Amino acid sequence: MIEVLIKNMFRIIFKIFLTGVLIMAQNCNAGEYRASPHSGSWYPGREKDLQEVIKTYLKNAKAKVAGEIYGLVSPHAGYMYSGPFAAFSYKLLENKEFDVVIVIGPSHRYGFYGVSVDKMAGRKTPLGKVDFDTELADKIIKHNPRVIKYEPMAHIEEHSVEIQIPFLQMVLKKFKLVEIVMGSQDYNTCNALADAIVNATKGKKILMIASSDLSHYHNQETAEKLDNLVIDAIEKFDPELLYKRLASDSCEACGGAPIITTMLVAKRMGADKARVLIYGTSGDITGDYAQVVGYLSAVFFKGNEEGHKKVGIDLGFTEEEKRILKDIARKTVEAVVRGKKPPEFKDVPEKLKEPYGIFVTLTKHGNLRGCIGHIIADEPLYKICQEMAKAAALNDPRFNPVSEKELSDIEIEISVLTPMEKVKDFKDIIIGRDGLYIRRGYYSGLLLPQVATDYGWNVEEFLEQTCVKAGLPEDAYKLKDTEIYKFSAQIF
């Protein structure tokens, strides 16, 4: 009898406590700014420290796309882990302007049906206050109140949205914000929310941000296998494919529904391209690959002609010669990765027997997987291509050797080099045409022509980054005893 009374008493106390929390949450009125409870733990709590951390991340992020940006994907772990990856998305927003930014995250701590749009006055972080677009929030809710509403409890401790705001404050001068938390993860909810956003934002220039981490607490190999399915669906710009894979547990993304919704909105707004900017895991930060969390940054945008500018020069290789050289590289990679001898090639076109310098670059889902080159034209092109393909697959010191499981995901790019030419005047360096080779004492570094265009560097930045590649200070190119050479390449 006493035990029953005690249990009933605890139930009553708990109900009173919960009611109090709900009342406090419901009383969050339109004039109040939402606090950021993870400040000081998940990211620095002092303004100066937070600014410095984000500035460092942005400086190290080299990302650029040519076109109008409609949506981003950004991770939401503590800045120590996900900050370097998130910076690749936010780097794209520098010098951009938007009427409103809509950040969508998953609900981690409060279960509810549908979607919740925050209706408070704004968000307060160590970097100051950001106003919510309360009028737009109401329009989104009114479009489909059965699915979309305001659930105060969904926002109180939710980190997935909060973690994005300081980055936005650092890269955008002025903007209004809408924060959305998704309780339901099904495709119908994603579609309903996308419809509401598109209809409510007519006439506004908006930016969508999906907050999501990828797989959780698998070893590195398993994490990459799972995450590559998310990466593939994003790069194909296929929200239905991503949903099917998530729904069947083929892959993992805690913010899968926000990513799908962002893809749907971006497509309807005019985006026609998707690009994964960077992928990695917590193991890349901590060095512990036993249990990792996957992170990526991605962008959805409408491309323009600037993104299709020709890089390098034409050295006169025919389409057939280019095909044969890439075939030599691919068959060599496949053989050596499987532990076999590189194949022998006969009946090679005469031009491929001429001496050239070459770089063979391997990528996997848009991320560098190996790149090795030979800058001196002292061997037949097809033979040195074989040697560099093997080295890129097995001996690039920055990466583990390519595994047999990865072969189907490996893309190969060939850069056939022109002879080196000493730079006498920095004005002679042309971005998009020239690569750089810098040497000083025992230090040397080379960057191919396409690197500068991929990252959107100007000549000064290209010189600085080539110095960094050489292991030199950024400004070492200004010193008298630093040798600077330029070259070009045919890239295919």
Backbone torsions as a table, in degrees:
resi	resn	phi	psi	omega
1	MET	NA	-44.1	-179.8
2	ILE	-65.1	-40.0	179.6
3	GLU	-61.3	-40.6	179.5
4	VAL	-63.5	-43.0	179.3
5	LEU	-61.9	-42.6	-179.8
6	ILE	-63.5	-44.5	179.2
7	LYS	-60.5	-44.0	179.9
8	ASN	-63.8	-38.0	179.6
9	MET	-62.7	-44.1	178.9
10	PHE	-64.4	-37.3	177.4
11	ARG	-62.1	-42.9	-179.9
12	ILE	-64.5	-43.9	179.5
13	ILE	-61.1	-43.3	-179.2
14	PHE	-63.7	-41.6	179.7
15	LYS	-63.5	-39.9	178.8
16	ILE	-64.0	-43.5	179.0
17	PHE	-61.4	-48.7	-178.2
18	LEU	-62.9	-40.7	178.2
19	THR	-60.9	-40.7	179.0
20	GLY	-62.7	-43.0	178.4
21	VAL	-61.9	-43.2	-179.6
22	LEU	-65.2	-39.7	178.6
23	ILE	-63.5	-44.1	178.4
24	MET	-61.1	-40.8	-179.6
25	ALA	-66.1	-44.6	-178.5
26	GLN	-66.2	-26.8	-178.9
27	ASN	-83.2	2.7	173.9
28	CYS	-63.9	101.4	-171.0
29	ASN	-90.1	172.4	-172.7
30	ALA	-63.7	-17.8	-177.6
31	GLY	-90.4	-2.0	-174.6
32	GLU	-98.9	146.2	176.2
33	TYR	-100.3	134.1	-178.2
34	ARG	-70.7	130.8	177.1
35	ALA	-73.9	167.3	178.5
36	SER	-116.3	89.8	-171.7
37	PRO	-65.9	-17.2	-178.2
38	HIS	-92.5	-0.5	174.0
39	SER	-64.5	132.4	-179.0
40	GLY	93.5	-9.1	176.4
41	SER	-126.4	-59.0	179.8
42	TRP	-78.2	-22.4	176.5
43	TYR	-155.3	162.1	-174.3
44	PRO	-57.2	141.8	-177.3
45	GLY	-93.9	-8.3	178.2
46	ARG	-103.1	140.2	-174.4
47	GLU	-54.4	-50.3	-176.3
48	LYS	-62.7	-44.8	-179.7
49	ASP	-63.3	-41.5	-179.7
50	LEU	-65.3	-42.1	177.9
51	GLN	-60.2	-44.9	-177.2
52	GLU	-65.7	-40.7	179.6
53	VAL	-62.6	-48.0	-177.6
54	ILE	-67.9	-38.7	177.4
55	LYS	-59.3	-40.7	179.4
56	THR	-64.9	-45.5	178.3
57	TYR	-59.6	-44.4	-178.0
58	LEU	-66.6	-37.4	179.8
59	LYS	-63.4	-37.1	-177.4
60	ASN	-83.5	-10.7	-179.7
61	ALA	-89.5	121.9	-179.6
62	LYS	-111.6	96.2	-177.0
63	ALA	-144.6	140.6	176.8
64	LYS	-160.7	140.0	171.6
65	VAL	-129.9	150.6	179.1
66	ALA	-99.6	110.0	-179.7
67	GLY	145.8	-178.1	-178.2
68	GLU	-90.9	126.5	-175.7
69	ILE	-89.3	131.4	178.6
70	TYR	-115.1	-26.3	-177.1
71	GLY	-157.3	155.0	178.7
72	LEU	-133.4	156.5	166.5
73	VAL	-118.1	132.8	-177.8
74	SER	-141.1	140.8	-179.9
75	PRO	-75.2	168.2	-174.1
76	HIS	-136.8	29.7	173.4
77	ALA	-81.1	-178.9	174.1
78	GLY	-57.0	148.6	-173.3
79	TYR	-58.5	-31.2	179.6
80	MET	-56.4	-36.7	-176.7
81	TYR	-93.3	-50.2	-171.1
82	SER	-99.7	-14.7	-177.0
83	GLY	-55.0	-46.4	179.6
84	PRO	-61.1	-29.4	179.0
85	PHE	-81.6	-42.8	179.6
86	ALA	-59.8	-33.4	-177.1
87	ALA	-59.2	-27.6	179.5
88	PHE	-65.3	-36.2	175.5
89	SER	-69.6	-48.7	-173.5
90	TYR	-72.3	-22.7	175.2
91	LYS	-58.3	-33.2	-178.5
92	LEU	-68.0	-17.9	-174.7
93	LEU	-90.7	-7.2	-180.0
94	GLU	-60.3	132.0	-178.6
95	ASN	68.0	17.6	175.7
96	LYS	-102.3	158.0	178.2
97	GLU	-132.1	139.3	177.9
98	PHE	-138.9	148.2	175.9
99	ASP	-70.4	-40.9	-177.6
100	VAL	-151.5	144.7	175.2
101	VAL	-112.1	128.6	179.4
102	ILE	-110.2	113.2	-179.2
103	VAL	-103.7	126.0	-178.9
104	ILE	-119.6	127.9	177.4
105	GLY	-131.7	164.0	175.7
106	PRO	-81.4	156.8	176.2
107	SER	-88.9	115.8	-178.2
108	HIS	-92.1	-29.2	-168.2
109	ARG	-116.8	-12.4	-175.3
110	TYR	-134.5	120.2	-179.7
111	GLY	-87.1	132.0	177.0
112	PHE	-160.1	161.9	178.3
113	TYR	-85.9	138.1	172.4
114	GLY	87.6	-140.6	-170.7
115	VAL	-134.9	142.6	176.5
116	SER	-119.0	128.8	176.6
117	VAL	-107.1	123.6	-177.0
118	ASP	-66.2	134.6	-177.5
119	LYS	-116.5	15.4	175.6
120	MET	-77.1	-177.1	-173.6
121	ALA	-76.6	-28.1	-177.4
122	GLY	169.7	-168.9	-178.5
123	ARG	-119.7	138.5	179.2
124	LYS	-116.0	123.3	177.6
125	THR	-125.9	175.8	175.9
126	PRO	-59.0	-17.0	-179.9
127	LEU	-92.7	1.8	178.2
128	GLY	119.5	-165.4	-176.4
129	LYS	-102.8	145.9	171.4
130	VAL	-122.9	129.1	179.9
131	ASP	-79.3	137.4	170.7
132	PHE	-78.9	148.9	171.2
133	ASP	-86.5	85.0	-173.4
134	THR	-67.0	-31.6	177.9
135	GLU	-65.3	-43.6	178.1
136	LEU	-66.7	-38.8	178.0
137	ALA	-58.1	-43.5	178.6
138	ASP	-63.8	-40.1	-179.6
139	LYS	-63.8	-41.5	179.7
140	ILE	-63.2	-43.5	179.5
141	ILE	-64.3	-45.6	-176.3
142	LYS	-65.9	-23.7	-179.4
143	HIS	-65.3	-32.6	-179.9
144	ASN	-154.4	72.8	-174.7
145	PRO	-66.3	-16.3	177.1
146	ARG	-68.1	-35.3	-177.8
147	VAL	-102.2	-34.2	-172.7
148	ILE	-111.8	129.2	-176.9
149	LYS	-153.9	-168.5	173.1
150	TYR	-116.5	111.2	176.7
151	GLU	-109.6	94.8	-174.6
152	PRO	-52.6	-38.1	-176.7
153	MET	-65.6	-23.5	-178.2
154	ALA	-69.7	-20.1	-172.0
155	HIS	-104.0	-18.1	-169.0
156	ILE	-58.8	-48.4	-176.7
157	GLU	-114.3	8.6	-173.7
158	GLU	-73.0	120.0	-176.2
159	HIS	-89.5	-22.5	-171.0
160	SER	-61.7	-34.1	178.2
161	VAL	-85.8	-46.2	-177.8
162	GLU	-53.2	-40.9	-171.6
163	ILE	-65.4	-19.6	-178.4
164	GLN	-83.4	-24.9	-167.0
165	ILE	-66.5	-43.7	178.5
166	PRO	-58.8	-36.8	175.9
167	PHE	-61.1	-44.4	178.7
168	LEU	-61.3	-40.9	179.6
169	GLN	-63.4	-29.1	-178.7
170	MET	-80.1	-30.6	-172.3
171	VAL	-104.3	-20.0	-179.7
172	LEU	-110.7	135.0	-177.7
173	LYS	-71.2	-48.1	-176.3
174	LYS	-148.8	131.5	178.6
175	PHE	-163.0	157.6	170.1
176	LYS	-104.6	159.8	-168.4
177	LEU	-129.3	143.4	166.6
178	VAL	-125.6	125.3	178.9
179	GLU	-107.1	128.7	-177.2
180	ILE	-128.6	135.5	176.1
181	VAL	-119.8	131.5	-177.3
182	MET	-102.3	122.3	175.4
183	GLY	-89.2	-37.4	177.8
184	SER	-96.9	143.8	-175.1
185	GLN	-115.4	8.7	-176.2
186	ASP	-78.5	161.8	-174.7
187	TYR	-65.5	-36.3	179.7
188	ASN	-61.3	-39.6	178.0
189	THR	-65.9	-42.8	177.3
190	CYS	-58.2	-45.3	-178.4
191	ASN	-65.6	-40.7	179.4
192	ALA	-64.1	-43.1	179.3
193	LEU	-66.7	-41.0	178.5
194	ALA	-61.2	-43.9	177.5
195	ASP	-58.4	-45.0	-178.4
196	ALA	-62.8	-43.5	-178.7
197	ILE	-65.9	-46.2	-178.6
198	VAL	-61.5	-44.0	-179.5
199	ASN	-69.7	-36.0	-176.4
200	ALA	-78.5	-20.4	-173.4
201	THR	-105.3	14.4	179.2
202	LYS	-55.6	130.6	-179.5
203	GLY	88.1	-3.7	179.5
204	LYS	-109.0	147.9	172.1
205	LYS	-92.4	110.6	-173.2
206	ILE	-116.0	158.9	172.6
207	LEU	-126.9	128.7	176.2
208	MET	-98.3	137.2	174.6
209	ILE	-128.8	119.5	176.0
210	ALA	-96.8	124.8	-179.0
211	SER	-98.6	116.4	-177.8
212	SER	-158.4	138.1	162.4
213	ASP	-95.4	172.2	-179.5
214	LEU	-107.3	-134.8	-174.7
215	SER	-63.3	152.5	-176.4
216	HIS	-123.5	126.4	164.7
217	TYR	64.5	34.8	168.6
218	HIS	-102.7	169.1	171.4
219	ASN	-72.1	167.4	-172.4
220	GLN	-58.6	-43.8	-177.4
221	GLU	-63.3	-44.3	178.9
222	THR	-66.7	-41.5	179.6
223	ALA	-59.6	-45.1	-179.5
224	GLU	-63.5	-39.3	179.4
225	LYS	-62.5	-45.6	179.0
226	LEU	-66.7	-47.1	-174.3
227	ASP	-68.6	-29.5	178.8
228	ASN	-63.3	-27.1	176.6
229	LEU	-71.5	-34.7	174.1
230	VAL	-68.3	-46.7	179.8
231	ILE	-57.1	-45.1	-179.0
232	ASP	-60.7	-44.9	-179.3
233	ALA	-66.2	-38.3	178.0
234	ILE	-65.6	-46.9	-178.3
235	GLU	-66.8	-26.7	174.0
236	LYS	-80.8	-5.9	-179.4
237	PHE	54.4	48.9	-173.5
238	ASP	-123.7	91.0	-178.0
239	PRO	-64.2	-34.3	179.4
240	GLU	-67.1	-40.3	177.5
241	LEU	-62.2	-42.9	178.5
242	LEU	-62.1	-43.5	-179.9
243	TYR	-61.9	-44.5	-179.1
244	LYS	-60.5	-41.1	-179.6
245	ARG	-68.7	-40.1	178.2
246	LEU	-68.4	-41.9	-177.5
247	ALA	-66.3	-28.6	179.4
248	SER	-92.1	5.4	-178.9
249	ASP	62.7	25.1	175.7
250	SER	-73.6	-23.5	179.0
251	CYS	-149.9	177.8	-175.8
252	GLU	-135.7	140.8	170.6
253	ALA	-161.6	112.9	-175.5
254	CYS	-64.3	-23.8	174.9
255	GLY	-107.9	37.5	-179.0
256	GLY	-58.8	-44.7	179.9
257	ALA	-64.3	-43.6	173.9
258	PRO	-58.9	-38.8	177.8
259	ILE	-63.5	-47.0	-179.6
260	ILE	-60.5	-45.9	179.6
261	THR	-61.2	-43.3	179.4
262	THR	-63.2	-40.7	176.8
263	MET	-62.1	-44.0	-179.7
264	LEU	-62.1	-45.8	179.6
265	VAL	-64.6	-46.4	-177.9
266	ALA	-59.5	-43.0	178.0
267	LYS	-60.2	-44.7	-176.9
268	ARG	-71.7	-21.7	177.5
269	MET	-84.5	-13.3	177.5
270	GLY	123.8	-2.2	178.4
271	ALA	-65.3	138.9	179.2
272	ASP	-128.9	5.1	-179.3
273	LYS	-139.9	150.9	175.0
274	ALA	-134.5	143.2	-179.8
275	ARG	-144.9	128.9	170.8
276	VAL	-82.4	120.8	-174.7
277	LEU	-83.1	-35.9	179.8
278	ILE	-162.8	147.7	173.7
279	TYR	-137.2	143.8	175.7
280	GLY	-169.2	-174.4	178.8
281	THR	-132.3	170.1	176.5
282	SER	-59.9	-25.3	178.0
283	GLY	-63.4	-29.8	177.7
284	ASP	-67.1	-21.8	178.9
285	ILE	-92.3	-45.4	-172.7
286	THR	-93.1	-22.7	-174.1
287	GLY	84.4	-2.3	178.7
288	ASP	-100.2	110.0	-176.2
289	TYR	-102.8	11.7	-178.1
290	ALA	-74.5	-42.2	177.2
291	GLN	-137.8	109.9	-173.0
292	VAL	-122.5	164.0	171.8
293	VAL	-119.3	136.0	-177.9
294	GLY	-89.0	142.4	179.4
295	TYR	-134.4	143.7	169.9
296	LEU	-146.8	158.7	167.4
297	SER	-119.3	140.2	-179.3
298	ALA	-145.4	162.6	-178.9
299	VAL	-137.6	143.5	173.8
300	PHE	-116.5	125.0	-171.5
301	PHE	-151.3	165.1	173.8
302	LYS	-100.3	115.9	-175.8
303	GLY	-73.2	159.1	173.4
304	ASN	-134.9	178.5	-173.7
305	GLU	-64.0	-25.9	180.0
306	GLU	-57.9	-34.1	-178.3
307	GLY	-72.9	-6.9	-177.7
308	HIS	-113.1	17.3	178.1
309	LYS	-62.6	141.5	-180.0
310	LYS	-68.6	134.7	178.0
311	VAL	-109.7	140.7	179.8
312	GLY	80.4	-155.7	-179.5
313	ILE	-136.2	171.9	179.0
314	ASP	-98.9	117.0	179.0
315	LEU	-96.5	8.2	174.3
316	GLY	89.8	13.0	177.6
317	PHE	-74.7	134.3	178.2
318	THR	-77.8	165.4	177.9
319	GLU	-59.7	-37.5	179.8
320	GLU	-68.2	-40.9	178.2
321	GLU	-64.8	-39.3	178.1
322	LYS	-65.5	-41.5	180.0
323	ARG	-62.3	-43.8	-179.1
324	ILE	-63.7	-42.5	-178.7
325	LEU	-65.3	-41.5	177.8
326	LYS	-67.6	-33.9	177.9
327	ASP	-65.8	-38.7	176.0
328	ILE	-61.3	-45.2	-179.6
329	ALA	-63.5	-46.3	-176.3
330	ARG	-66.2	-46.1	-179.2
331	LYS	-64.6	-31.8	176.7
332	THR	-67.8	-46.6	178.5
333	VAL	-59.5	-48.3	-178.6
334	GLU	-59.9	-38.9	-178.9
335	ALA	-69.2	-50.7	-174.2
336	VAL	-69.3	-32.9	177.7
337	VAL	-65.5	-33.1	178.8
338	ARG	-85.4	4.5	177.1
339	GLY	82.2	17.5	-179.4
340	LYS	-102.7	167.2	176.2
341	LYS	-71.4	145.7	175.0
342	PRO	-60.2	140.1	-178.8
343	PRO	-68.7	158.3	174.4
344	GLU	-96.6	144.0	-177.9
345	PHE	-121.0	129.1	178.6
346	LYS	-117.3	169.7	179.9
347	ASP	54.7	42.5	178.5
348	VAL	-79.7	135.3	177.8
349	PRO	-54.3	147.5	-175.8
350	GLU	-57.8	-37.4	-177.8
351	LYS	-64.1	-30.0	179.6
352	LEU	-78.1	-6.8	175.7
353	LYS	-92.7	-8.6	178.9
354	GLU	-73.6	152.0	-179.4
355	PRO	-78.3	130.0	176.7
356	TYR	-145.2	156.5	164.7
357	GLY	-82.5	155.3	-176.1
358	ILE	-154.0	149.7	167.4
359	PHE	-123.9	137.3	173.1
360	VAL	-112.6	122.1	-176.7
361	THR	-114.1	127.5	175.8
362	LEU	-107.3	134.0	175.1
363	THR	-128.3	156.5	177.4
364	LYS	-135.8	113.3	-176.7
365	HIS	53.6	41.4	176.6
366	GLY	84.3	-7.3	-179.9
367	ASN	-101.6	140.1	179.3
368	LEU	-59.3	132.8	-179.7
369	ARG	-121.6	-11.1	178.2
370	GLY	168.4	140.0	178.4
371	CYS	-154.3	116.0	-179.9
372	ILE	-135.0	141.4	-179.3
373	GLY	-142.6	171.8	178.7
374	HIS	-134.8	115.8	-169.5
375	ILE	-90.2	-13.1	-177.1
376	ILE	-97.1	132.3	-179.7
377	ALA	-84.6	81.5	-176.5
378	ASP	-130.1	5.7	177.9
379	GLU	-139.7	156.9	174.7
380	PRO	-55.5	139.3	-174.0
381	LEU	-57.0	-44.4	-175.1
382	TYR	-67.1	-31.9	179.7
383	LYS	-73.3	-44.6	179.9
384	ILE	-68.8	-27.9	174.7
385	CYS	-62.1	-43.5	177.4
386	GLN	-60.4	-45.4	-178.3
387	GLU	-62.9	-42.8	-178.2
388	MET	-72.7	-33.6	176.6
389	ALA	-63.4	-44.0	177.7
390	LYS	-62.7	-43.5	-178.6
391	ALA	-66.7	-39.6	179.9
392	ALA	-63.9	-36.0	-178.6
393	ALA	-77.1	-33.5	-171.1
394	LEU	-116.3	-24.1	-165.8
395	ASN	-125.2	10.3	174.3
396	ASP	-70.0	116.1	-173.6
397	PRO	-64.6	-13.8	-179.4
398	ARG	-80.3	-15.0	-172.6
399	PHE	-134.7	156.7	168.3
400	ASN	-69.0	154.5	176.5
401	PRO	-56.9	145.9	176.7
402	VAL	-61.2	136.5	179.0
403	SER	-97.2	161.4	-179.2
404	GLU	-61.7	-33.9	-179.9
405	LYS	-64.9	-23.8	-177.1
406	GLU	-85.8	-13.6	-169.2
407	LEU	-55.1	-39.7	-177.8
408	SER	-68.6	-17.3	-178.6
409	ASP	-99.5	-3.7	-174.9
410	ILE	-84.1	127.7	172.1
411	GLU	-105.4	146.7	-176.2
412	ILE	-120.9	132.5	174.9
413	GLU	-124.0	134.3	-179.9
414	ILE	-108.6	134.5	174.0
415	SER	-124.1	108.3	177.7
416	VAL	-92.4	123.0	-167.7
417	LEU	-92.2	151.1	167.3
418	THR	-88.6	166.4	176.6
419	PRO	-62.2	152.9	177.5
420	MET	-70.6	144.0	178.2
421	GLU	-132.9	125.4	-177.2
422	LYS	-66.5	135.4	-179.1
423	VAL	-86.0	122.6	177.6
424	LYS	-100.6	-26.8	-178.4
425	ASP	-141.9	127.3	-178.7
426	PHE	-59.3	-23.1	179.3
427	LYS	-67.2	-16.3	179.5
428	ASP	-80.7	-10.4	179.5
429	ILE	-83.1	125.5	-180.0
430	ILE	-116.3	119.5	178.4
431	ILE	-65.0	132.8	-179.0
432	GLY	98.5	-28.4	176.5
433	ARG	-100.2	-43.2	-169.2
434	ASP	-101.9	144.9	163.6
435	GLY	-103.4	168.9	-178.2
436	LEU	-128.1	144.4	173.2
437	TYR	-131.6	120.8	-177.6
438	ILE	-118.5	134.9	-178.9
439	ARG	-135.9	135.0	176.0
440	ARG	-149.0	112.6	-176.7
441	GLY	62.3	-127.2	179.9
442	TYR	-86.7	-2.6	-175.7
443	TYR	-97.4	139.0	175.4
444	SER	-152.9	152.2	179.3
445	GLY	-155.0	149.0	-178.1
446	LEU	-134.3	139.5	171.9
447	LEU	-129.6	133.5	-177.6
448	LEU	-73.6	160.6	-178.3
449	PRO	-56.1	-37.7	-175.7
450	GLN	-69.9	-19.5	-178.4
451	VAL	-65.1	-44.0	-179.0
452	ALA	-63.2	-39.7	-179.9
453	THR	-73.4	-36.9	178.8
454	ASP	-60.3	-38.4	-177.1
455	TYR	-96.5	-3.8	177.7
456	GLY	70.8	31.4	-178.0
457	TRP	-78.7	150.8	165.7
458	ASN	-90.1	-178.1	-175.6
459	VAL	-61.7	-43.5	-178.7
460	GLU	-62.1	-44.0	179.4
461	GLU	-65.6	-36.5	178.6
462	PHE	-63.8	-43.2	177.3
463	LEU	-63.4	-44.2	-179.6
464	GLU	-61.5	-46.0	-176.2
465	GLN	-71.0	-28.9	175.5
466	THR	-69.4	-36.1	173.6
467	CYS	-61.5	-44.4	178.9
468	VAL	-60.8	-42.8	178.4
469	LYS	-59.3	-33.3	180.0
470	ALA	-80.6	-4.4	-177.6
471	GLY	82.1	20.6	-179.1
472	LEU	-107.5	162.5	172.3
473	PRO	-60.3	153.7	-176.5
474	GLU	-55.3	-36.4	-174.2
475	ASP	-94.0	13.7	-177.4
476	ALA	-64.4	-21.2	179.8
477	TYR	-65.9	-17.2	-179.4
478	LYS	-82.1	-14.5	-176.4
479	LEU	-77.1	145.8	-173.5
480	LYS	-62.9	-36.1	-175.8
481	ASP	-89.1	10.0	174.9
482	THR	-88.0	124.9	178.8
483	GLU	-93.2	130.9	-178.6
484	ILE	-123.6	126.4	179.1
485	TYR	-123.3	149.5	173.1
486	LYS	-119.4	158.4	178.1
487	PHE	-157.6	168.9	173.3
488	SER	-126.2	-174.0	-177.3
489	ALA	-161.4	152.8	165.1
490	GLN	-96.7	125.5	-170.5
491	ILE	-115.8	126.9	179.1
492	PHE	-153.9	NA	NA
